[in-house]
């Protein structure tokens, strides 16, 4: 690939957790989790082309463009593991809110690994690199709905019916580290999710029997998240839940039309909040 070749654009999907149980605090400081993670049709975009050196440009957000950025670290990891003497020029078009519980950074990193594997094919095990970059990165490498266990790296593909939903972020950035610290302080750990019941409810459009163990401790400290959950239900959607460690919340719609109507209504009432319709992939 020559440095002046046209860049290739890759889509980096967001995810939601259709339920998140935190089962225990492990001796290594991580947590045993149980979650149904599902990719969405909204996310970030990355443009990647071959270059003599590695560089990263970011649009849409004020993010570092060096080793502090997970995309840069993912690219470094692949180039080093593959023994590539060249580099890559990467442009990240950030469309998802930051620190939002949608897995944006992890998805960007996984997409970077896959893009560079296509640019510079090698025998490098991407799954091994993904695990070294973060607990959610292997999920995005898998690229489909999955039940996650362990610290999130034990993945079991789980078919999920196409589901329309609305994402609502009230402008609150939540540190995942803080969310788990707050949960640990309360020791409010929970049992496994009933994945079969969740999938069945998604199939028939009924209220979904899921929960997010991080929601109560996070919402207790961030009133806008409580307001977002109420707003989603008030817009006629069902089964509102916070995704991951927040602060994005979501709720389910009966179809795409209802989701788009809810987005229009919520945008009028909360013009400063990030809101979008989406569907599961």
N, C-alpha and C positions, 0 to 999 in steps of 0.2 A: 504494500500500500504506500503510495507516494504521498509526501506531505501536502501536496496541492490537490489531492483527490477530494471530491465532494463529500461532505459529512453525511452520515447516515443517522436518521432520527429513530430513537427507541422510546417506547412508552413505558413508564414506571408506575404501575398501578398502586393506588391506596388500598388499605384493607380496613375492615372492621372486625371486631371480636364479637361474634354472636354468642356472647357469654364468656366470662372469664372468672375462673375459680383459682384462688391462691390457696393451695392446700397446706403448705408448711414453709417455714424458713429453714434453709439447709445450713449445714455446718460451714460451707464455703461462702456464705453470705448471699447466695442466690436463693430463688424461691422455686418450689415445685408448683407448676401451673397445670391447669386443664382448661383448654379453650378451643372454640370452633372459630378458626380464622378464615376469612373469605376475601379474595381480591375483588376490587371494584373497577368500573369502567371510567373512573376519574383518577387523575394522578398527575405526575410531573412528566416532562419530556427531556431527553438527553440527546444532544447531537455529538457524534463521535467521528473523528477522522484521524488517519495516521499522521504522525508528525515526528520530528527528530527528537523532541523532548516532551515531557509530560506537562500539560498546562490545564487549568480549570478556570472557566468563566461562569459566573452565576448571574442570571437575570431574575427579577421578581422577588428577590429577598436579599437582605444584607447578611451574607454568609461568608466565612473565610474561604479562601481558594487554595489553601495549602494543606499540610498534614492534619490540621484541625478539622478538615471536612472529610466525611466518610467516603464520599465519591473519590476523592484524591487518594485516600488510603487504600481503597479497593483497587484502584488502577495501579498504584504502586505495587500492591501485593501480587497482582496478576503478572505484571511486566517482569518483576523479579523472579517469580516462580517459573515463568515460561522462558526465562533467559532472553528476553527480547532486548535488543540493543537500541531500538528506536523508542518512540513514545506515542502519545496521543494528545490531540487537542479536543477537550471535552467542554461543551457548554451545557450547563444545567439550567433549564427553564423551570423555575420553582413556581408551581401553581397551588400547591397545598399549603395550608397554614403551618407555621412552625410549632414544634412541641405540641402536637395536636392529637396524639393517640391514633393516627392513621398510618403509622409506619413509613412515612415519606422518606426519611433518611435511609432506612434499611432497604426499601425498595429501590432507591437510587443506587445504592451500593451493589445490590444483586444485579440490577440492570447493567451497571458498569462492567461487572465481571463477565456477563454474557456477551456484551458488545465487544469487549476486548478479545474474548475467546473466538469470536467470529472474525475480528480484524487480524488477530495473530493466532491462528489455530495451534494448539499444542496438546500434550497429554496431561495437562495440569488438572487435578481434581478440584472442580469449582466448589463442591460441597465442603471440602476441608477449608478452603479459603473463606467461605461464607461463615462457617462456625467461628473463625477467628475474628470476624468483623463485628458480630453482634448476634444476639439470640434470635432476632426476627429475620435476619438475612437469609437463612436457609429456607424459610417459608416462601419468600419471594422468588427464590431460585426454583422452587418446586412449581410455582406458577398456577396453583389451583387450590380450591378450598380443602382444608385439612384440619383434623383434630390435632392439637398440639399438646404435648406432655413434656415432662422433665422441666427444663428452664425455657422450653419453647422449641427445642431442637429435635425432639422426637415427634415426627410428623406422620400421620396416617391419612392419606387422601380420603376425603369424605364428600360424596356427591351431595350438592345442595341445589334445590330448585331455584331457577331464576327469580330474584326477588327485587322489587322496586323499593327504594328507600330515599329518605331525605337526610342530608348531613347538615348540621347546624353548629357553628363554632362561634361562641360569644366573645372571641378576642382574648381568651385566657390561655396563656402558655403554662403548661403544667410539667414540671420535671418528673420523669418516671421515678427517679431516685427518691424524691420527696414523697410521692404517692405510696411507695412501698414502706418507707420509714413510718409514715402515719398509720398504715395498716399494721405494721409490726408492733407499734406502740399499743394498739388495741388488742393485738393477738386475735383478730377476728378472722381466723382461717376457716375455709369451707370445704365441703366434700366435692366429689366429681359432678360435673354437669351431666344431665340426661340428654345425651346427644341425639338419641333416637326420637325423643319427645320434641326436641327443638326442630329437627328436620321435618317431622310430621306436621308440626304447627305451621312451619313455613310453607308446606305443601298445600295446606287447606286454608291459609289466610287467617288463622285464628291467633289470639294472643300467644306470644312465645314464652315458654317457661324457662327463661334464662335470667341470669343476674351477672353483675360485675362486682367482684369483691372490693375493688378499689373505688367504686362510685361513692359510697357513703363518706369515707374519710376525705376524699377530694372535694365533693360537693359541700361538705360541712365547712370547708375553708374558702370556697369560691362560690359566692351567691349567684354569679351569672350562669354557672353550670346548672344550678337548681332552676333558674329561670328558663334556660334553654330546654330542659326536659319538660317543663310545664308547657312551653310554647309549642313544642312538637305535638304534644297530645291535644292542645287546644286547636291545632290546625287540622284535626280530624285524623291524624295518623295513630298507629297503635304500637305497643311494645317499645316505648322509648327507653334508651339505654345510653350510657356513656361508653365510648370506645376506648379500649386500652386504659392508659392512665389519664386520659382526657387531654385537653378540654373539649374535643369534638363530641357531640351527642348525635344520635340518629334515631329515627323511628321508621316503621315500615308502612308502605302504602299498598293498596289493593292492586294498583296498576300504575303504569308510567304517567297517565293523564292525571291521576290524583296526586302523584308526587310533584309534578310540575305546577299544578294549581296551588299546592301547599307552599312551594318555593316562592311563588308570586305573592301569596298572602303574607308569608313570613318576612319577605324582603321589604314589603311596605311598612310593616310594624317595626322591624329591626334593620334599618338601612345600613348600619355600621357593622352588622354581623356577617360572617361568611356563611352562605347557604347555597346548597346545590342539590339537584336531584341526581341520583345514581342508581345503578343496578349491579347485582352480583355477577361475577364472571364464572 
